[in-house]
Amino acid sequence: MNHIHVTQTPNKMFEVQVAYYKDSHGDKQDAFNEPEIWQIIVPSSSAMNAITTAMHIVQISRAE
């Protein structure tokens, strides 16, 4: 008989801030005169997972 026991790690609320500043390639004229700042509040079990989730959310939002 196979037995699998899955435990749930309690989530905490994390605040992640992402900022985009300056055009590093120089191909966008007048891009980022002011920094573009995102504040994401995300539930997660660890800080690394919160950062990964927040970056994913920002990338999708910017692509829209």
C-alpha positions as CSV (number, residue, x, y, z in Angstrom):
1,M,0.0,0.0,0.0
2,N,1.3,3.5,-0.9
3,H,0.8,6.3,1.6
4,I,1.2,10.0,1.0
5,H,0.7,12.6,3.6
6,V,0.6,16.2,2.5
7,T,1.0,19.0,5.0
8,Q,0.0,22.5,4.5
9,T,2.4,25.3,5.3
10,P,0.6,28.3,6.8
11,N,0.6,31.4,4.5
12,K,1.7,34.8,5.6
13,M,1.0,38.1,3.8
14,F,4.1,39.5,2.0
15,E,4.5,43.0,0.5
16,V,6.8,43.0,-2.5
17,Q,7.9,46.2,-4.3
18,V,9.2,46.1,-7.9
19,A,10.7,49.2,-9.5
20,Y,11.7,49.8,-13.1
21,Y,14.0,52.7,-13.6
22,K,15.9,54.0,-16.7
23,D,16.2,52.5,-20.1
24,S,19.3,50.3,-20.0
25,H,19.4,49.7,-23.8
26,G,18.8,53.3,-24.9
27,D,16.2,52.2,-27.5
28,K,13.2,54.0,-25.9
29,Q,13.2,57.7,-26.2
30,D,11.9,59.5,-23.0
31,A,11.3,56.1,-21.4
32,F,11.2,55.9,-17.6
33,N,11.6,59.6,-16.8
34,E,10.1,58.6,-13.5
35,P,10.5,55.1,-12.0
36,E,7.6,52.7,-12.5
37,I,6.9,51.3,-9.1
38,W,4.6,48.3,-8.3
39,Q,3.5,47.3,-4.9
40,I,2.1,43.7,-4.6
41,I,0.7,42.2,-1.5
42,V,0.6,38.4,-1.9
43,P,0.0,35.5,0.5
44,S,2.8,33.0,0.4
45,S,4.6,30.4,2.5
46,S,8.0,32.0,2.0
47,A,9.6,35.2,0.9
48,M,11.1,33.6,-2.2
49,N,7.8,32.3,-3.4
50,A,6.2,35.7,-2.7
51,I,8.9,37.4,-4.9
52,T,8.4,34.9,-7.7
53,T,4.6,35.3,-7.6
54,A,4.8,39.1,-7.5
55,M,7.3,39.2,-10.4
56,H,4.9,37.0,-12.4
57,I,2.0,39.2,-11.7
58,V,3.9,42.4,-12.7
59,Q,5.1,40.8,-15.9
60,I,1.6,39.8,-16.9
61,S,0.2,43.2,-16.0
62,R,2.9,45.1,-18.0
63,A,2.3,42.8,-21.0
64,E,-1.4,43.8,-21.1
